[in-house]
Amino acid sequence: MSVGILATVFCLAAGGQTINVMALDQAGAQTVLQAAKESAQQRNAINNNCLACHSANHVLNQLRCPGRPGKEVVSKMIRAYKAPVSPDDAKSIVDYLVRTKGAS
């Protein structure tokens, strides 16, 4: 890939969302691809861990709980309920919760 402007318009499907990217330089294209990869990791972590006990509606639409950051909620699931969540998946789940529900 050349370092110049990409002349091609391409669509990137990421997390159920289509992102139209046009005329990005190489760094911009890499940023978009990295974001899509992180979104896929977060989606997989939710699917592989949270949906074993919770409905998709509960995970995706639960109201924000002030003072209960994503890290605290995930830690409680692991500690109190013995959820078998790997450290990498726990980080991905927390990142998803913070991105979609806010830091607190």
VEXVEX-360977 format. One record per atom (N, C-alpha, C): residue number from 1; atom name; z, y, x. Coordinates in Angstrom, 2 decimals. Layout:
<r><resi>NUM</resi><name>CA</name><z>Z</z><y>Y</y><x>X</x></r>
...
This chain:
<r><resi>1</resi><name>N</name><z>0.00</z><y>-1.17</y><x>0.85</x></r>
<r><resi>1</resi><name>CA</name><z>0.00</z><y>0.00</y><x>0.00</x></r>
<r><resi>1</resi><name>C</name><z>0.00</z><y>1.23</y><x>0.90</x></r>
<r><resi>2</resi><name>N</name><z>-0.86</z><y>2.17</y><x>0.58</x></r>
<r><resi>2</resi><name>CA</name><z>-0.91</z><y>3.39</y><x>1.38</x></r>
<r><resi>2</resi><name>C</name><z>0.25</z><y>4.31</y><x>1.01</x></r>
<r><resi>3</resi><name>N</name><z>0.56</z><y>5.23</y><x>1.92</x></r>
<r><resi>3</resi><name>CA</name><z>1.69</z><y>6.12</y><x>1.73</x></r>
<r><resi>3</resi><name>C</name><z>1.35</z><y>7.28</y><x>0.79</x></r>
<r><resi>4</resi><name>N</name><z>0.09</z><y>7.48</y><x>0.51</x></r>
<r><resi>4</resi><name>CA</name><z>-0.33</z><y>8.60</y><x>-0.32</x></r>
<r><resi>4</resi><name>C</name><z>0.02</z><y>8.42</y><x>-1.79</x></r>
<r><resi>5</resi><name>N</name><z>-0.64</z><y>9.20</y><x>-2.60</x></r>
<r><resi>5</resi><name>CA</name><z>-0.42</z><y>9.14</y><x>-4.04</x></r>
<r><resi>5</resi><name>C</name><z>-1.11</z><y>7.90</y><x>-4.60</x></r>
<r><resi>6</resi><name>N</name><z>-0.41</z><y>7.19</y><x>-5.47</x></r>
<r><resi>6</resi><name>CA</name><z>-1.03</z><y>6.06</y><x>-6.15</x></r>
<r><resi>6</resi><name>C</name><z>-1.92</z><y>6.60</y><x>-7.25</x></r>
<r><resi>7</resi><name>N</name><z>-3.18</z><y>6.23</y><x>-7.23</x></r>
<r><resi>7</resi><name>CA</name><z>-4.11</z><y>6.73</y><x>-8.22</x></r>
<r><resi>7</resi><name>C</name><z>-4.07</z><y>5.91</y><x>-9.50</x></r>
<r><resi>8</resi><name>N</name><z>-3.45</z><y>4.78</y><x>-9.45</x></r>
<r><resi>8</resi><name>CA</name><z>-3.46</z><y>3.87</y><x>-10.59</x></r>
<r><resi>8</resi><name>C</name><z>-2.32</z><y>4.18</y><x>-11.54</x></r>
<r><resi>9</resi><name>N</name><z>-2.60</z><y>4.12</y><x>-12.78</x></r>
<r><resi>9</resi><name>CA</name><z>-1.57</z><y>4.22</y><x>-13.81</x></r>
<r><resi>9</resi><name>C</name><z>-1.17</z><y>2.80</y><x>-14.14</x></r>
<r><resi>10</resi><name>N</name><z>0.13</z><y>2.54</y><x>-14.14</x></r>
<r><resi>10</resi><name>CA</name><z>0.57</z><y>1.20</y><x>-14.50</x></r>
<r><resi>10</resi><name>C</name><z>1.78</z><y>1.27</y><x>-15.40</x></r>
<r><resi>11</resi><name>N</name><z>1.96</z><y>0.22</y><x>-16.17</x></r>
<r><resi>11</resi><name>CA</name><z>3.11</z><y>0.12</y><x>-17.06</x></r>
<r><resi>11</resi><name>C</name><z>4.04</z><y>-0.93</y><x>-16.51</x></r>
<r><resi>12</resi><name>N</name><z>5.30</z><y>-0.64</y><x>-16.53</x></r>
<r><resi>12</resi><name>CA</name><z>6.30</z><y>-1.55</y><x>-16.03</x></r>
<r><resi>12</resi><name>C</name><z>7.28</z><y>-1.84</y><x>-17.15</x></r>
<r><resi>13</resi><name>N</name><z>7.34</z><y>-3.09</y><x>-17.56</x></r>
<r><resi>13</resi><name>CA</name><z>8.27</z><y>-3.46</y><x>-18.62</x></r>
<r><resi>13</resi><name>C</name><z>9.62</z><y>-3.75</y><x>-17.98</x></r>
<r><resi>14</resi><name>N</name><z>10.64</z><y>-3.03</y><x>-18.41</x></r>
<r><resi>14</resi><name>CA</name><z>11.98</z><y>-3.20</y><x>-17.84</x></r>
<r><resi>14</resi><name>C</name><z>13.01</z><y>-3.10</y><x>-18.94</x></r>
<r><resi>15</resi><name>N</name><z>13.71</z><y>-4.18</y><x>-19.15</x></r>
<r><resi>15</resi><name>CA</name><z>14.80</z><y>-4.16</y><x>-20.12</x></r>
<r><resi>15</resi><name>C</name><z>14.35</z><y>-3.82</y><x>-21.53</x></r>
<r><resi>16</resi><name>N</name><z>13.18</z><y>-4.31</y><x>-21.92</x></r>
<r><resi>16</resi><name>CA</name><z>12.70</z><y>-4.03</y><x>-23.27</x></r>
<r><resi>16</resi><name>C</name><z>12.12</z><y>-2.64</y><x>-23.42</x></r>
<r><resi>17</resi><name>N</name><z>12.02</z><y>-1.91</y><x>-22.34</x></r>
<r><resi>17</resi><name>CA</name><z>11.54</z><y>-0.54</y><x>-22.36</x></r>
<r><resi>17</resi><name>C</name><z>10.30</z><y>-0.48</y><x>-21.50</x></r>
<r><resi>18</resi><name>N</name><z>9.25</z><y>0.18</y><x>-21.96</x></r>
<r><resi>18</resi><name>CA</name><z>8.05</z><y>0.33</y><x>-21.16</x></r>
<r><resi>18</resi><name>C</name><z>8.08</z><y>1.70</y><x>-20.50</x></r>
<r><resi>19</resi><name>N</name><z>7.91</z><y>1.70</y><x>-19.21</x></r>
<r><resi>19</resi><name>CA</name><z>7.91</z><y>2.94</y><x>-18.44</x></r>
<r><resi>19</resi><name>C</name><z>6.49</z><y>3.18</y><x>-17.95</x></r>
<r><resi>20</resi><name>N</name><z>5.89</z><y>4.29</y><x>-18.32</x></r>
<r><resi>20</resi><name>CA</name><z>4.56</z><y>4.62</y><x>-17.83</x></r>
<r><resi>20</resi><name>C</name><z>4.71</z><y>5.45</y><x>-16.57</x></r>
<r><resi>21</resi><name>N</name><z>4.11</z><y>4.96</y><x>-15.52</x></r>
<r><resi>21</resi><name>CA</name><z>4.24</z><y>5.63</y><x>-14.24</x></r>
<r><resi>21</resi><name>C</name><z>2.85</z><y>6.03</y><x>-13.78</x></r>
<r><resi>22</resi><name>N</name><z>2.69</z><y>7.29</y><x>-13.43</x></r>
<r><resi>22</resi><name>CA</name><z>1.38</z><y>7.76</y><x>-13.02</x></r>
<r><resi>22</resi><name>C</name><z>1.52</z><y>8.64</y><x>-11.79</x></r>
<r><resi>23</resi><name>N</name><z>0.68</z><y>8.41</y><x>-10.83</x></r>
<r><resi>23</resi><name>CA</name><z>0.58</z><y>9.24</y><x>-9.63</x></r>
<r><resi>23</resi><name>C</name><z>1.90</z><y>9.37</y><x>-8.89</x></r>
<r><resi>24</resi><name>N</name><z>2.56</z><y>8.26</y><x>-8.64</x></r>
<r><resi>24</resi><name>CA</name><z>3.78</z><y>8.29</y><x>-7.84</x></r>
<r><resi>24</resi><name>C</name><z>3.43</z><y>8.05</y><x>-6.38</x></r>
<r><resi>25</resi><name>N</name><z>4.20</z><y>8.66</y><x>-5.50</x></r>
<r><resi>25</resi><name>CA</name><z>4.04</z><y>8.30</y><x>-4.11</x></r>
<r><resi>25</resi><name>C</name><z>4.77</z><y>6.97</y><x>-3.90</x></r>
<r><resi>26</resi><name>N</name><z>4.68</z><y>6.39</y><x>-2.72</x></r>
<r><resi>26</resi><name>CA</name><z>5.25</z><y>5.08</y><x>-2.47</x></r>
<r><resi>26</resi><name>C</name><z>6.76</z><y>5.07</y><x>-2.70</x></r>
<r><resi>27</resi><name>N</name><z>7.46</z><y>6.11</y><x>-2.28</x></r>
<r><resi>27</resi><name>CA</name><z>8.91</z><y>6.17</y><x>-2.46</x></r>
<r><resi>27</resi><name>C</name><z>9.26</z><y>6.21</y><x>-3.95</x></r>
<r><resi>28</resi><name>N</name><z>8.51</z><y>6.95</y><x>-4.72</x></r>
<r><resi>28</resi><name>CA</name><z>8.75</z><y>7.02</y><x>-6.16</x></r>
<r><resi>28</resi><name>C</name><z>8.51</z><y>5.69</y><x>-6.84</x></r>
<r><resi>29</resi><name>N</name><z>7.45</z><y>5.00</y><x>-6.44</x></r>
<r><resi>29</resi><name>CA</name><z>7.16</z><y>3.69</y><x>-7.00</x></r>
<r><resi>29</resi><name>C</name><z>8.27</z><y>2.70</y><x>-6.65</x></r>
<r><resi>30</resi><name>N</name><z>8.77</z><y>2.76</y><x>-5.44</x></r>
<r><resi>30</resi><name>CA</name><z>9.86</z><y>1.87</y><x>-5.02</x></r>
<r><resi>30</resi><name>C</name><z>11.13</z><y>2.16</y><x>-5.82</x></r>
<r><resi>31</resi><name>N</name><z>11.39</z><y>3.42</y><x>-6.11</x></r>
<r><resi>31</resi><name>CA</name><z>12.56</z><y>3.78</y><x>-6.90</x></r>
<r><resi>31</resi><name>C</name><z>12.47</z><y>3.19</y><x>-8.30</x></r>
<r><resi>32</resi><name>N</name><z>11.30</z><y>3.29</y><x>-8.92</x></r>
<r><resi>32</resi><name>CA</name><z>11.10</z><y>2.75</y><x>-10.27</x></r>
<r><resi>32</resi><name>C</name><z>11.24</z><y>1.23</y><x>-10.25</x></r>
<r><resi>33</resi><name>N</name><z>10.67</z><y>0.57</y><x>-9.25</x></r>
<r><resi>33</resi><name>CA</name><z>10.77</z><y>-0.88</y><x>-9.16</x></r>
<r><resi>33</resi><name>C</name><z>12.21</z><y>-1.33</y><x>-8.93</x></r>
<r><resi>34</resi><name>N</name><z>12.96</z><y>-0.60</y><x>-8.12</x></r>
<r><resi>34</resi><name>CA</name><z>14.37</z><y>-0.92</y><x>-7.88</x></r>
<r><resi>34</resi><name>C</name><z>15.18</z><y>-0.77</y><x>-9.16</x></r>
<r><resi>35</resi><name>N</name><z>14.93</z><y>0.27</y><x>-9.92</x></r>
<r><resi>35</resi><name>CA</name><z>15.64</z><y>0.47</y><x>-11.19</x></r>
<r><resi>35</resi><name>C</name><z>15.34</z><y>-0.66</y><x>-12.16</x></r>
<r><resi>36</resi><name>N</name><z>14.09</z><y>-1.12</y><x>-12.20</x></r>
<r><resi>36</resi><name>CA</name><z>13.72</z><y>-2.23</y><x>-13.08</x></r>
<r><resi>36</resi><name>C</name><z>14.43</z><y>-3.51</y><x>-12.65</x></r>
<r><resi>37</resi><name>N</name><z>14.52</z><y>-3.73</y><x>-11.35</x></r>
<r><resi>37</resi><name>CA</name><z>15.19</z><y>-4.92</y><x>-10.82</x></r>
<r><resi>37</resi><name>C</name><z>16.68</z><y>-4.89</y><x>-11.19</x></r>
<r><resi>38</resi><name>N</name><z>17.33</z><y>-3.74</y><x>-11.03</x></r>
<r><resi>38</resi><name>CA</name><z>18.74</z><y>-3.61</y><x>-11.37</x></r>
<r><resi>38</resi><name>C</name><z>18.96</z><y>-3.81</y><x>-12.87</x></r>
<r><resi>39</resi><name>N</name><z>18.07</z><y>-3.28</y><x>-13.69</x></r>
<r><resi>39</resi><name>CA</name><z>18.17</z><y>-3.45</y><x>-15.14</x></r>
<r><resi>39</resi><name>C</name><z>18.06</z><y>-4.93</y><x>-15.50</x></r>
<r><resi>40</resi><name>N</name><z>17.14</z><y>-5.65</y><x>-14.86</x></r>
<r><resi>40</resi><name>CA</name><z>16.99</z><y>-7.08</y><x>-15.12</x></r>
<r><resi>40</resi><name>C</name><z>18.24</z><y>-7.85</y><x>-14.70</x></r>
<r><resi>41</resi><name>N</name><z>18.83</z><y>-7.48</y><x>-13.56</x></r>
<r><resi>41</resi><name>CA</name><z>20.06</z><y>-8.14</y><x>-13.11</x></r>
<r><resi>41</resi><name>C</name><z>21.19</z><y>-7.92</y><x>-14.11</x></r>
<r><resi>42</resi><name>N</name><z>21.31</z><y>-6.70</y><x>-14.62</x></r>
<r><resi>42</resi><name>CA</name><z>22.35</z><y>-6.38</y><x>-15.59</x></r>
<r><resi>42</resi><name>C</name><z>22.13</z><y>-7.16</y><x>-16.88</x></r>
<r><resi>43</resi><name>N</name><z>20.89</z><y>-7.21</y><x>-17.34</x></r>
<r><resi>43</resi><name>CA</name><z>20.56</z><y>-7.93</y><x>-18.57</x></r>
<r><resi>43</resi><name>C</name><z>20.88</z><y>-9.42</y><x>-18.41</x></r>
<r><resi>44</resi><name>N</name><z>20.53</z><y>-10.00</y><x>-17.27</x></r>
<r><resi>44</resi><name>CA</name><z>20.81</z><y>-11.41</y><x>-17.02</x></r>
<r><resi>44</resi><name>C</name><z>22.31</z><y>-11.67</y><x>-16.96</x></r>
<r><resi>45</resi><name>N</name><z>23.07</z><y>-10.77</y><x>-16.34</x></r>
<r><resi>45</resi><name>CA</name><z>24.53</z><y>-10.94</y><x>-16.26</x></r>
<r><resi>45</resi><name>C</name><z>25.15</z><y>-10.91</y><x>-17.65</x></r>
<r><resi>46</resi><name>N</name><z>24.68</z><y>-10.00</y><x>-18.51</x></r>
<r><resi>46</resi><name>CA</name><z>25.19</z><y>-9.93</y><x>-19.89</x></r>
<r><resi>46</resi><name>C</name><z>24.84</z><y>-11.23</y><x>-20.62</x></r>
<r><resi>47</resi><name>N</name><z>23.57</z><y>-11.65</y><x>-20.53</x></r>
<r><resi>47</resi><name>CA</name><z>23.13</z><y>-12.86</y><x>-21.23</x></r>
<r><resi>47</resi><name>C</name><z>23.88</z><y>-14.10</y><x>-20.75</x></r>
<r><resi>48</resi><name>N</name><z>24.08</z><y>-14.22</y><x>-19.46</x></r>
<r><resi>48</resi><name>CA</name><z>24.68</z><y>-15.43</y><x>-18.89</x></r>
<r><resi>48</resi><name>C</name><z>26.20</z><y>-15.48</y><x>-19.01</x></r>
<r><resi>49</resi><name>N</name><z>26.84</z><y>-14.36</y><x>-19.24</x></r>
<r><resi>49</resi><name>CA</name><z>28.30</z><y>-14.33</y><x>-19.27</x></r>
<r><resi>49</resi><name>C</name><z>28.87</z><y>-13.88</y><x>-20.61</x></r>
<r><resi>50</resi><name>N</name><z>28.52</z><y>-12.71</y><x>-21.04</x></r>
<r><resi>50</resi><name>CA</name><z>29.16</z><y>-12.12</y><x>-22.22</x></r>
<r><resi>50</resi><name>C</name><z>28.80</z><y>-12.85</y><x>-23.51</x></r>
<r><resi>51</resi><name>N</name><z>27.55</z><y>-13.31</y><x>-23.61</x></r>
<r><resi>51</resi><name>CA</name><z>27.10</z><y>-13.90</y><x>-24.87</x></r>
<r><resi>51</resi><name>C</name><z>27.65</z><y>-15.30</y><x>-25.10</x></r>
<r><resi>52</resi><name>N</name><z>28.37</z><y>-15.84</y><x>-24.12</x></r>
<r><resi>52</resi><name>CA</name><z>29.03</z><y>-17.14</y><x>-24.33</x></r>
<r><resi>52</resi><name>C</name><z>30.16</z><y>-16.99</y><x>-25.36</x></r>
<r><resi>53</resi><name>N</name><z>30.79</z><y>-15.84</y><x>-25.41</x></r>
<r><resi>53</resi><name>CA</name><z>31.92</z><y>-15.63</y><x>-26.33</x></r>
<r><resi>53</resi><name>C</name><z>31.67</z><y>-14.54</y><x>-27.37</x></r>
<r><resi>54</resi><name>N</name><z>30.83</z><y>-13.57</y><x>-27.04</x></r>
<r><resi>54</resi><name>CA</name><z>30.60</z><y>-12.42</y><x>-27.91</x></r>
<r><resi>54</resi><name>C</name><z>29.20</z><y>-12.44</y><x>-28.49</x></r>
<r><resi>55</resi><name>N</name><z>29.03</z><y>-11.88</y><x>-29.67</x></r>
<r><resi>55</resi><name>CA</name><z>27.70</z><y>-11.73</y><x>-30.25</x></r>
<r><resi>55</resi><name>C</name><z>26.97</z><y>-10.61</y><x>-29.49</x></r>
<r><resi>56</resi><name>N</name><z>25.65</z><y>-10.66</y><x>-29.54</x></r>
<r><resi>56</resi><name>CA</name><z>24.87</z><y>-9.60</y><x>-28.91</x></r>
<r><resi>56</resi><name>C</name><z>25.20</z><y>-8.25</y><x>-29.54</x></r>
<r><resi>57</resi><name>N</name><z>25.41</z><y>-8.23</y><x>-30.84</x></r>
<r><resi>57</resi><name>CA</name><z>25.77</z><y>-7.00</y><x>-31.53</x></r>
<r><resi>57</resi><name>C</name><z>27.07</z><y>-6.42</y><x>-30.96</x></r>
<r><resi>58</resi><name>N</name><z>28.05</z><y>-7.27</y><x>-30.73</x></r>
<r><resi>58</resi><name>CA</name><z>29.33</z><y>-6.81</y><x>-30.17</x></r>
<r><resi>58</resi><name>C</name><z>29.13</z><y>-6.21</y><x>-28.79</x></r>
<r><resi>59</resi><name>N</name><z>28.39</z><y>-6.90</y><x>-27.94</x></r>
<r><resi>59</resi><name>CA</name><z>28.18</z><y>-6.43</y><x>-26.56</x></r>
<r><resi>59</resi><name>C</name><z>27.39</z><y>-5.13</y><x>-26.54</x></r>
<r><resi>60</resi><name>N</name><z>26.32</z><y>-5.07</y><x>-27.32</x></r>
<r><resi>60</resi><name>CA</name><z>25.40</z><y>-3.93</y><x>-27.24</x></r>
<r><resi>60</resi><name>C</name><z>25.82</z><y>-2.72</y><x>-28.07</x></r>
<r><resi>61</resi><name>N</name><z>26.63</z><y>-2.95</y><x>-29.11</x></r>
<r><resi>61</resi><name>CA</name><z>26.94</z><y>-1.85</y><x>-30.02</x></r>
<r><resi>61</resi><name>C</name><z>28.41</z><y>-1.52</y><x>-30.13</x></r>
<r><resi>62</resi><name>N</name><z>29.23</z><y>-2.13</y><x>-29.30</x></r>
<r><resi>62</resi><name>CA</name><z>30.66</z><y>-1.84</y><x>-29.35</x></r>
<r><resi>62</resi><name>C</name><z>30.88</z><y>-0.36</y><x>-29.07</x></r>
<r><resi>63</resi><name>N</name><z>31.77</z><y>0.22</y><x>-29.85</x></r>
<r><resi>63</resi><name>CA</name><z>32.06</z><y>1.64</y><x>-29.66</x></r>
<r><resi>63</resi><name>C</name><z>32.75</z><y>1.87</y><x>-28.32</x></r>
<r><resi>64</resi><name>N</name><z>32.58</z><y>3.06</y><x>-27.80</x></r>
<r><resi>64</resi><name>CA</name><z>33.30</z><y>3.42</y><x>-26.57</x></r>
<r><resi>64</resi><name>C</name><z>34.79</z><y>3.46</y><x>-26.85</x></r>
<r><resi>65</resi><name>N</name><z>35.53</z><y>2.98</y><x>-25.88</x></r>
<r><resi>65</resi><name>CA</name><z>36.99</z><y>3.02</y><x>-25.98</x></r>
<r><resi>65</resi><name>C</name><z>37.49</z><y>4.00</y><x>-24.93</x></r>
<r><resi>66</resi><name>N</name><z>37.88</z><y>5.22</y><x>-25.32</x></r>
<r><resi>66</resi><name>CA</name><z>38.35</z><y>6.19</y><x>-24.34</x></r>
<r><resi>66</resi><name>C</name><z>39.47</z><y>5.61</y><x>-23.49</x></r>
<r><resi>67</resi><name>N</name><z>39.38</z><y>5.85</y><x>-22.20</x></r>
<r><resi>67</resi><name>CA</name><z>40.41</z><y>5.38</y><x>-21.28</x></r>
<r><resi>67</resi><name>C</name><z>40.25</z><y>3.93</y><x>-20.88</x></r>
<r><resi>68</resi><name>N</name><z>39.19</z><y>3.25</y><x>-21.34</x></r>
<r><resi>68</resi><name>CA</name><z>38.97</z><y>1.84</y><x>-21.00</x></r>
<r><resi>68</resi><name>C</name><z>37.63</z><y>1.69</y><x>-20.32</x></r>
<r><resi>69</resi><name>N</name><z>37.55</z><y>2.06</y><x>-19.05</x></r>
<r><resi>69</resi><name>CA</name><z>36.28</z><y>1.95</y><x>-18.34</x></r>
<r><resi>69</resi><name>C</name><z>35.78</z><y>0.51</y><x>-18.31</x></r>
<r><resi>70</resi><name>N</name><z>34.48</z><y>0.35</y><x>-18.09</x></r>
<r><resi>70</resi><name>CA</name><z>33.87</z><y>-0.97</y><x>-18.04</x></r>
<r><resi>70</resi><name>C</name><z>34.56</z><y>-1.92</y><x>-17.08</x></r>
<r><resi>71</resi><name>N</name><z>34.98</z><y>-1.42</y><x>-15.94</x></r>
<r><resi>71</resi><name>CA</name><z>35.62</z><y>-2.29</y><x>-14.95</x></r>
<r><resi>71</resi><name>C</name><z>36.90</z><y>-2.90</y><x>-15.51</x></r>
<r><resi>72</resi><name>N</name><z>37.68</z><y>-2.11</y><x>-16.23</x></r>
<r><resi>72</resi><name>CA</name><z>38.93</z><y>-2.61</y><x>-16.81</x></r>
<r><resi>72</resi><name>C</name><z>38.65</z><y>-3.68</y><x>-17.86</x></r>
<r><resi>73</resi><name>N</name><z>37.63</z><y>-3.47</y><x>-18.69</x></r>
<r><resi>73</resi><name>CA</name><z>37.29</z><y>-4.43</y><x>-19.74</x></r>
<r><resi>73</resi><name>C</name><z>36.83</z><y>-5.75</y><x>-19.12</x></r>
<r><resi>74</resi><name>N</name><z>35.95</z><y>-5.68</y><x>-18.13</x></r>
<r><resi>74</resi><name>CA</name><z>35.45</z><y>-6.89</y><x>-17.48</x></r>
<r><resi>74</resi><name>C</name><z>36.58</z><y>-7.61</y><x>-16.74</x></r>
<r><resi>75</resi><name>N</name><z>37.42</z><y>-6.86</y><x>-16.06</x></r>
<r><resi>75</resi><name>CA</name><z>38.57</z><y>-7.47</y><x>-15.36</x></r>
<r><resi>75</resi><name>C</name><z>39.49</z><y>-8.19</y><x>-16.34</x></r>
<r><resi>76</resi><name>N</name><z>39.70</z><y>-7.60</y><x>-17.51</x></r>
<r><resi>76</resi><name>CA</name><z>40.55</z><y>-8.23</y><x>-18.52</x></r>
<r><resi>76</resi><name>C</name><z>39.94</z><y>-9.54</y><x>-18.99</x></r>
<r><resi>77</resi><name>N</name><z>38.63</z><y>-9.58</y><x>-19.18</x></r>
<r><resi>77</resi><name>CA</name><z>37.97</z><y>-10.81</y><x>-19.62</x></r>
<r><resi>77</resi><name>C</name><z>38.15</z><y>-11.92</y><x>-18.57</x></r>
<r><resi>78</resi><name>N</name><z>38.07</z><y>-11.54</y><x>-17.31</x></r>
<r><resi>78</resi><name>CA</name><z>38.22</z><y>-12.52</y><x>-16.22</x></r>
<r><resi>78</resi><name>C</name><z>39.68</z><y>-12.95</y><x>-16.08</x></r>
<r><resi>79</resi><name>N</name><z>40.57</z><y>-11.99</y><x>-16.07</x></r>
<r><resi>79</resi><name>CA</name><z>41.98</z><y>-12.26</y><x>-15.82</x></r>
<r><resi>79</resi><name>C</name><z>42.67</z><y>-12.91</y><x>-17.02</x></r>
<r><resi>80</resi><name>N</name><z>42.57</z><y>-12.31</y><x>-18.18</x></r>
<r><resi>80</resi><name>CA</name><z>43.32</z><y>-12.77</y><x>-19.35</x></r>
<r><resi>80</resi><name>C</name><z>42.66</z><y>-13.96</y><x>-20.05</x></r>
<r><resi>81</resi><name>N</name><z>41.33</z><y>-13.94</y><x>-20.11</x></r>
<r><resi>81</resi><name>CA</name><z>40.63</z><y>-14.96</y><x>-20.87</x></r>
<r><resi>81</resi><name>C</name><z>39.92</z><y>-15.99</y><x>-19.99</x></r>
<r><resi>82</resi><name>N</name><z>40.09</z><y>-15.85</y><x>-18.66</x></r>
<r><resi>82</resi><name>CA</name><z>39.53</z><y>-16.80</y><x>-17.69</x></r>
<r><resi>82</resi><name>C</name><z>38.01</z><y>-16.92</y><x>-17.79</x></r>
<r><resi>83</resi><name>N</name><z>37.34</z><y>-15.81</y><x>-18.08</x></r>
<r><resi>83</resi><name>CA</name><z>35.88</z><y>-15.81</y><x>-18.12</x></r>
<r><resi>83</resi><name>C</name><z>35.35</z><y>-16.13</y><x>-16.72</x></r>
<r><resi>84</resi><name>N</name><z>34.49</z><y>-17.13</y><x>-16.59</x></r>
<r><resi>84</resi><name>CA</name><z>33.97</z><y>-17.53</y><x>-15.29</x></r>
<r><resi>84</resi><name>C</name><z>32.82</z><y>-16.63</y><x>-14.82</x></r>
<r><resi>85</resi><name>N</name><z>33.16</z><y>-15.40</y><x>-14.48</x></r>
<r><resi>85</resi><name>CA</name><z>32.16</z><y>-14.39</y><x>-14.10</x></r>
<r><resi>85</resi><name>C</name><z>32.23</z><y>-14.18</y><x>-12.59</x></r>
<r><resi>86</resi><name>N</name><z>31.09</z><y>-14.32</y><x>-11.92</x></r>
<r><resi>86</resi><name>CA</name><z>31.05</z><y>-14.10</y><x>-10.47</x></r>
<r><resi>86</resi><name>C</name><z>31.25</z><y>-12.62</y><x>-10.16</x></r>
<r><resi>87</resi><name>N</name><z>31.69</z><y>-12.30</y><x>-8.95</x></r>
<r><resi>87</resi><name>CA</name><z>31.84</z><y>-10.88</y><x>-8.58</x></r>
<r><resi>87</resi><name>C</name><z>30.55</z><y>-10.08</y><x>-8.72</x></r>
<r><resi>88</resi><name>N</name><z>29.41</z><y>-10.69</y><x>-8.36</x></r>
<r><resi>88</resi><name>CA</name><z>28.13</z><y>-9.98</y><x>-8.49</x></r>
<r><resi>88</resi><name>C</name><z>27.79</z><y>-9.70</y><x>-9.96</x></r>
<r><resi>89</resi><name>N</name><z>28.02</z><y>-10.71</y><x>-10.81</x></r>
<r><resi>89</resi><name>CA</name><z>27.76</z><y>-10.51</y><x>-12.24</x></r>
<r><resi>89</resi><name>C</name><z>28.72</z><y>-9.49</y><x>-12.83</x></r>
<r><resi>90</resi><name>N</name><z>29.98</z><y>-9.53</y><x>-12.40</x></r>
<r><resi>90</resi><name>CA</name><z>30.96</z><y>-8.56</y><x>-12.90</x></r>
<r><resi>90</resi><name>C</name><z>30.51</z><y>-7.14</y><x>-12.58</x></r>
<r><resi>91</resi><name>N</name><z>30.01</z><y>-6.92</y><x>-11.36</x></r>
<r><resi>91</resi><name>CA</name><z>29.52</z><y>-5.59</y><x>-10.97</x></r>
<r><resi>91</resi><name>C</name><z>28.33</z><y>-5.19</y><x>-11.84</x></r>
<r><resi>92</resi><name>N</name><z>27.41</z><y>-6.12</y><x>-12.07</x></r>
<r><resi>92</resi><name>CA</name><z>26.24</z><y>-5.82</y><x>-12.91</x></r>
<r><resi>92</resi><name>C</name><z>26.65</z><y>-5.47</y><x>-14.33</x></r>
<r><resi>93</resi><name>N</name><z>27.63</z><y>-6.20</y><x>-14.88</x></r>
<r><resi>93</resi><name>CA</name><z>28.09</z><y>-5.93</y><x>-16.24</x></r>
<r><resi>93</resi><name>C</name><z>28.76</z><y>-4.56</y><x>-16.31</x></r>
<r><resi>94</resi><name>N</name><z>29.60</z><y>-4.25</y><x>-15.33</x></r>
<r><resi>94</resi><name>CA</name><z>30.26</z><y>-2.95</y><x>-15.30</x></r>
<r><resi>94</resi><name>C</name><z>29.22</z><y>-1.84</y><x>-15.19</x></r>
<r><resi>95</resi><name>N</name><z>28.23</z><y>-2.02</y><x>-14.31</x></r>
<r><resi>95</resi><name>CA</name><z>27.18</z><y>-1.01</y><x>-14.16</x></r>
<r><resi>95</resi><name>C</name><z>26.45</z><y>-0.79</y><x>-15.49</x></r>
<r><resi>96</resi><name>N</name><z>26.18</z><y>-1.87</y><x>-16.21</x></r>
<r><resi>96</resi><name>CA</name><z>25.52</z><y>-1.76</y><x>-17.52</x></r>
<r><resi>96</resi><name>C</name><z>26.40</z><y>-0.98</y><x>-18.50</x></r>
<r><resi>97</resi><name>N</name><z>27.68</z><y>-1.35</y><x>-18.56</x></r>
<r><resi>97</resi><name>CA</name><z>28.58</z><y>-0.68</y><x>-19.51</x></r>
<r><resi>97</resi><name>C</name><z>28.72</z><y>0.81</y><x>-19.19</x></r>
<r><resi>98</resi><name>N</name><z>28.83</z><y>1.14</y><x>-17.92</x></r>
<r><resi>98</resi><name>CA</name><z>28.93</z><y>2.55</y><x>-17.53</x></r>
<r><resi>98</resi><name>C</name><z>27.65</z><y>3.29</y><x>-17.86</x></r>
<r><resi>99</resi><name>N</name><z>26.49</z><y>2.65</y><x>-17.59</x></r>
<r><resi>99</resi><name>CA</name><z>25.19</z><y>3.28</y><x>-17.85</x></r>
<r><resi>99</resi><name>C</name><z>24.98</z><y>3.51</y><x>-19.34</x></r>
<r><resi>100</resi><name>N</name><z>25.38</z><y>2.56</y><x>-20.18</x></r>
<r><resi>100</resi><name>CA</name><z>25.08</z><y>2.67</y><x>-21.61</x></r>
<r><resi>100</resi><name>C</name><z>26.22</z><y>3.26</y><x>-22.43</x></r>
<r><resi>101</resi><name>N</name><z>27.45</z><y>3.08</y><x>-22.00</x></r>
<r><resi>101</resi><name>CA</name><z>28.60</z><y>3.53</y><x>-22.80</x></r>
<r><resi>101</resi><name>C</name><z>29.36</z><y>4.68</y><x>-22.17</x></r>
<r><resi>102</resi><name>N</name><z>29.05</z><y>5.01</y><x>-20.95</x></r>
<r><resi>102</resi><name>CA</name><z>29.76</z><y>6.08</y><x>-20.26</x></r>
<r><resi>102</resi><name>C</name><z>30.87</z><y>5.52</y><x>-19.38</x></r>
<r><resi>103</resi><name>N</name><z>31.39</z><y>6.38</y><x>-18.52</x></r>
<r><resi>103</resi><name>CA</name><z>32.39</z><y>5.96</y><x>-17.54</x></r>
<r><resi>103</resi><name>C</name><z>33.73</z><y>5.66</y><x>-18.19</x></r>
<r><resi>104</resi><name>N</name><z>33.99</z><y>6.19</y><x>-19.34</x></r>
<r><resi>104</resi><name>CA</name><z>35.27</z><y>5.89</y><x>-20.00</x></r>
<r><resi>104</resi><name>C</name><z>35.10</z><y>5.76</y><x>-21.48</x></r>
